[in-house]
Amino acid sequence: MTVTEALAKDFPPECRATAPSWLLLGGGLDQDRTAELVDGFQRVLGDRSAVVHTSELVLGVSDGRLTLHDLRGTPLAAPELAYARLSTPQLSMDREITLLRHLEAMGTVLLNPIDAVLACVNKFWHLQQLAVAGLPVPDTRSYVDASMTDVLRAGVPEPCVVKCVRGHRGSRVFLARDTAMLHDIQGSLNDEAPYLFQEYVRYSHGRDLRVVVVDGRAVTAQVRVASDGGLKSNLALGGTSTPSTGLHPAGEALAVAAAKVLGLAVAGVDLLFEPDGSFTICEVNANVGWREHPHQIVSAIAEACDARLRADR
């Protein structure tokens, strides 16, 4: 018997009924994207979906039963389905992940399951899974608690892209031309989490293909380019984008495969260009950001929720 089977019991009649699906929103989110999601869910799902903020919920255990209440103390029934939109930098095992675990144990189906979300939060975790599945990823070294000096002595790619395993939107990512540079700056690196030392794909310098995958389909694609000739093409750092849906079918197919391996129904997959026209997976994001094609992306996510609700009827 699974945890979900053991704990997902019938709720007493005094529980306040909620919509069968939740758009679950964490703190620290882009408010424009949040508003677009709320409008899209209302358009597709209507009263079958409710907007619930993580700050509104109280978790509990009572008489051997998992409970959920709002801040007024009113018992809530867990939804059948939830799409959690959470801020990656703020994501915490003790907070958001604990809530997702609680909902899942109460019988809620998560559009993006917990293990898939966790694999995307740690940049090395999803490299592990993708490599085992035979998908192309850059050669990478990482470590547990060795000193940086020892790691560099053991050998890292030269040149290499250095990334913190918990970076976000291009933060704590840079190109190191050689290990001498890394020796010089190692004392300046924030060491609260390990780093990756990753093969530098020179051909794709400052350029990548971002594919948004929803329910096994490439919904949109865009080529992103760094605006200053630098390494990082993130739009949050001033990069520019060109819509390219359908122009790189091999890349879109690889993005769909990556999302499937990780178990993500909604994913943003960043791909590096190779000289022969193929692609290498840079990273996969469970909390997808967008500036282009908001209608297509939001509608696809809401329709994925709608399809699951209908399938359960």
LINCORSUL-V640637 format. One record per residue. RES is the residue in one letter. SS is DSSP state (helix for helix, strand for strand, loop for the rest). D_CENTER is the distance of its C-alpha to the mean C-alpha in Angstrom with 1 decimal. Layout:
BEGIN
res:RES ss:SS d_center:D_CENTER
res:RES ss:SS d_center:D_CENTER
END
This chain:
BEGIN
res:M ss:loop d_center:29.2
res:T ss:loop d_center:25.4
res:V ss:helix d_center:24.4
res:T ss:helix d_center:23.4
res:E ss:helix d_center:26.9
res:A ss:helix d_center:28.7
res:L ss:helix d_center:27.3
res:A ss:loop d_center:26.6
res:K ss:loop d_center:30.2
res:D ss:loop d_center:31.8
res:F ss:loop d_center:31.6
res:P ss:loop d_center:34.9
res:P ss:loop d_center:36.1
res:E ss:loop d_center:35.9
res:C ss:loop d_center:32.1
res:R ss:strand d_center:31.0
res:A ss:loop d_center:29.6
res:T ss:loop d_center:26.2
res:A ss:loop d_center:24.7
res:P ss:loop d_center:23.4
res:S ss:strand d_center:19.9
res:W ss:strand d_center:18.0
res:L ss:strand d_center:15.6
res:L ss:strand d_center:14.5
res:L ss:strand d_center:13.9
res:G ss:loop d_center:13.5
res:G ss:loop d_center:15.4
res:G ss:loop d_center:14.9
res:L ss:loop d_center:13.3
res:D ss:loop d_center:14.7
res:Q ss:helix d_center:17.7
res:D ss:helix d_center:18.3
res:R ss:helix d_center:14.9
res:T ss:helix d_center:15.6
res:A ss:helix d_center:19.1
res:E ss:helix d_center:18.2
res:L ss:helix d_center:16.0
res:V ss:helix d_center:19.0
res:D ss:helix d_center:21.5
res:G ss:helix d_center:19.8
res:F ss:helix d_center:19.5
res:Q ss:helix d_center:23.1
res:R ss:helix d_center:24.3
res:V ss:helix d_center:23.0
res:L ss:helix d_center:23.2
res:G ss:helix d_center:25.8
res:D ss:helix d_center:26.9
res:R ss:helix d_center:24.8
res:S ss:strand d_center:21.8
res:A ss:strand d_center:21.8
res:V ss:strand d_center:19.8
res:V ss:strand d_center:19.3
res:H ss:strand d_center:18.3
res:T ss:helix d_center:17.3
res:S ss:helix d_center:20.3
res:E ss:helix d_center:22.6
res:L ss:strand d_center:22.3
res:V ss:strand d_center:24.5
res:L ss:strand d_center:23.9
res:G ss:strand d_center:26.9
res:V ss:strand d_center:29.0
res:S ss:strand d_center:32.5
res:D ss:loop d_center:35.2
res:G ss:loop d_center:32.8
res:R ss:strand d_center:30.4
res:L ss:strand d_center:27.0
res:T ss:strand d_center:27.2
res:L ss:strand d_center:25.3
res:H ss:strand d_center:27.1
res:D ss:strand d_center:26.7
res:L ss:loop d_center:28.2
res:R ss:loop d_center:31.6
res:G ss:loop d_center:31.7
res:T ss:loop d_center:31.5
res:P ss:strand d_center:30.1
res:L ss:strand d_center:27.2
res:A ss:loop d_center:26.5
res:A ss:loop d_center:22.9
res:P ss:loop d_center:21.5
res:E ss:loop d_center:21.4
res:L ss:strand d_center:17.9
res:A ss:strand d_center:15.1
res:Y ss:strand d_center:12.0
res:A ss:strand d_center:10.3
res:R ss:strand d_center:9.2
res:L ss:loop d_center:8.7
res:S ss:loop d_center:9.2
res:T ss:helix d_center:7.3
res:P ss:helix d_center:10.9
res:Q ss:helix d_center:12.5
res:L ss:loop d_center:10.5
res:S ss:loop d_center:13.5
res:M ss:loop d_center:14.7
res:D ss:loop d_center:17.8
res:R ss:loop d_center:16.5
res:E ss:helix d_center:13.4
res:I ss:helix d_center:12.9
res:T ss:helix d_center:16.6
res:L ss:helix d_center:16.5
res:L ss:helix d_center:14.2
res:R ss:helix d_center:16.5
res:H ss:helix d_center:19.4
res:L ss:helix d_center:18.5
res:E ss:helix d_center:17.9
res:A ss:helix d_center:21.2
res:M ss:loop d_center:22.9
res:G ss:loop d_center:22.1
res:T ss:loop d_center:19.1
res:V ss:strand d_center:17.0
res:L ss:strand d_center:13.2
res:L ss:loop d_center:11.8
res:N ss:strand d_center:8.6
res:P ss:loop d_center:10.6
res:I ss:helix d_center:10.5
res:D ss:helix d_center:10.8
res:A ss:helix d_center:7.9
res:V ss:helix d_center:5.6
res:L ss:helix d_center:8.1
res:A ss:helix d_center:8.2
res:C ss:helix d_center:5.1
res:V ss:helix d_center:6.5
res:N ss:loop d_center:9.7
res:K ss:helix d_center:10.2
res:F ss:helix d_center:13.2
res:W ss:helix d_center:12.1
res:H ss:helix d_center:10.4
res:L ss:helix d_center:13.4
res:Q ss:helix d_center:15.6
res:Q ss:helix d_center:14.5
res:L ss:helix d_center:14.6
res:A ss:helix d_center:17.9
res:V ss:helix d_center:19.4
res:A ss:loop d_center:18.7
res:G ss:loop d_center:20.7
res:L ss:loop d_center:18.2
res:P ss:loop d_center:19.0
res:V ss:strand d_center:17.3
res:P ss:loop d_center:19.2
res:D ss:loop d_center:21.6
res:T ss:strand d_center:20.2
res:R ss:strand d_center:21.9
res:S ss:loop d_center:20.6
res:Y ss:loop d_center:22.5
res:V ss:loop d_center:22.7
res:D ss:loop d_center:25.3
res:A ss:loop d_center:27.7
res:S ss:loop d_center:29.0
res:M ss:helix d_center:27.8
res:T ss:helix d_center:31.4
res:D ss:helix d_center:31.4
res:V ss:helix d_center:28.1
res:L ss:helix d_center:29.6
res:R ss:helix d_center:32.8
res:A ss:helix d_center:31.2
res:G ss:loop d_center:29.9
res:V ss:loop d_center:26.9
res:P ss:loop d_center:26.6
res:E ss:loop d_center:28.7
res:P ss:loop d_center:27.5
res:C ss:strand d_center:23.9
res:V ss:strand d_center:20.7
res:V ss:strand d_center:19.9
res:K ss:strand d_center:16.5
res:C ss:strand d_center:15.7
res:V ss:loop d_center:13.3
res:R ss:loop d_center:11.7
res:G ss:loop d_center:12.0
res:H ss:loop d_center:10.3
res:R ss:loop d_center:11.6
res:G ss:loop d_center:14.2
res:S ss:loop d_center:15.6
res:R ss:loop d_center:17.5
res:V ss:strand d_center:17.5
res:F ss:strand d_center:21.0
res:L ss:strand d_center:23.4
res:A ss:strand d_center:26.1
res:R ss:loop d_center:29.2
res:D ss:loop d_center:30.6
res:T ss:helix d_center:30.7
res:A ss:helix d_center:33.5
res:M ss:helix d_center:31.2
res:L ss:helix d_center:28.8
res:H ss:helix d_center:31.8
res:D ss:helix d_center:32.9
res:I ss:helix d_center:29.7
res:Q ss:helix d_center:28.3
res:G ss:helix d_center:29.9
res:S ss:helix d_center:27.9
res:L ss:loop d_center:24.4
res:N ss:loop d_center:22.6
res:D ss:loop d_center:22.6
res:E ss:loop d_center:20.6
res:A ss:loop d_center:18.2
res:P ss:loop d_center:19.0
res:Y ss:strand d_center:18.6
res:L ss:strand d_center:18.1
res:F ss:strand d_center:21.1
res:Q ss:strand d_center:20.1
res:E ss:strand d_center:22.4
res:Y ss:loop d_center:23.0
res:V ss:loop d_center:22.8
res:R ss:helix d_center:25.6
res:Y ss:helix d_center:25.8
res:S ss:helix d_center:22.4
res:H ss:loop d_center:23.1
res:G ss:loop d_center:21.6
res:R ss:strand d_center:20.3
res:D ss:strand d_center:17.4
res:L ss:strand d_center:16.4
res:R ss:strand d_center:13.2
res:V ss:strand d_center:12.8
res:V ss:strand d_center:11.0
res:V ss:strand d_center:11.4
res:V ss:strand d_center:12.3
res:D ss:loop d_center:14.3
res:G ss:loop d_center:15.3
res:R ss:strand d_center:16.4
res:A ss:strand d_center:15.7
res:V ss:strand d_center:16.1
res:T ss:strand d_center:16.3
res:A ss:strand d_center:16.5
res:Q ss:strand d_center:17.7
res:V ss:strand d_center:19.2
res:R ss:strand d_center:18.4
res:V ss:strand d_center:21.1
res:A ss:loop d_center:21.7
res:S ss:loop d_center:24.5
res:D ss:loop d_center:26.6
res:G ss:loop d_center:26.7
res:G ss:loop d_center:24.3
res:L ss:loop d_center:21.5
res:K ss:loop d_center:18.4
res:S ss:loop d_center:17.8
res:N ss:loop d_center:15.1
res:L ss:helix d_center:16.5
res:A ss:helix d_center:16.2
res:L ss:helix d_center:18.7
res:G ss:loop d_center:21.1
res:G ss:loop d_center:20.1
res:T ss:strand d_center:21.4
res:S ss:strand d_center:20.1
res:T ss:strand d_center:22.1
res:P ss:strand d_center:21.3
res:S ss:loop d_center:21.6
res:T ss:loop d_center:20.6
res:G ss:loop d_center:22.9
res:L ss:loop d_center:24.2
res:H ss:loop d_center:22.3
res:P ss:helix d_center:22.3
res:A ss:helix d_center:21.8
res:G ss:helix d_center:18.6
res:E ss:helix d_center:17.3
res:A ss:helix d_center:18.5
res:L ss:helix d_center:16.8
res:A ss:helix d_center:13.4
res:V ss:helix d_center:14.2
res:A ss:helix d_center:15.3
res:A ss:helix d_center:12.2
res:A ss:helix d_center:10.1
res:K ss:helix d_center:13.2
res:V ss:helix d_center:13.5
res:L ss:helix d_center:10.2
res:G ss:loop d_center:11.1
res:L ss:strand d_center:8.4
res:A ss:loop d_center:10.3
res:V ss:strand d_center:8.0
res:A ss:strand d_center:6.2
res:G ss:strand d_center:7.1
res:V ss:strand d_center:9.2
res:D ss:strand d_center:11.4
res:L ss:strand d_center:14.8
res:L ss:strand d_center:18.0
res:F ss:strand d_center:21.4
res:E ss:loop d_center:24.1
res:P ss:loop d_center:27.8
res:D ss:loop d_center:28.6
res:G ss:loop d_center:26.2
res:S ss:loop d_center:23.5
res:F ss:strand d_center:20.0
res:T ss:strand d_center:18.1
res:I ss:strand d_center:14.3
res:C ss:strand d_center:13.3
res:E ss:strand d_center:9.6
res:V ss:strand d_center:6.5
res:N ss:strand d_center:3.3
res:A ss:loop d_center:1.6
res:N ss:loop d_center:3.8
res:V ss:loop d_center:6.2
res:G ss:loop d_center:9.4
res:W ss:loop d_center:12.7
res:R ss:loop d_center:16.3
res:E ss:loop d_center:17.9
res:H ss:loop d_center:18.3
res:P ss:helix d_center:17.1
res:H ss:helix d_center:19.5
res:Q ss:helix d_center:18.4
res:I ss:helix d_center:14.7
res:V ss:helix d_center:15.5
res:S ss:helix d_center:18.3
res:A ss:helix d_center:16.4
res:I ss:helix d_center:13.9
res:A ss:helix d_center:17.0
res:E ss:helix d_center:19.0
res:A ss:helix d_center:16.6
res:C ss:helix d_center:17.2
res:D ss:helix d_center:20.9
res:A ss:helix d_center:21.3
res:R ss:helix d_center:20.2
res:L ss:helix d_center:22.5
res:R ss:helix d_center:25.3
res:A ss:helix d_center:24.9
res:D ss:loop d_center:25.5
res:R ss:loop d_center:28.7
END
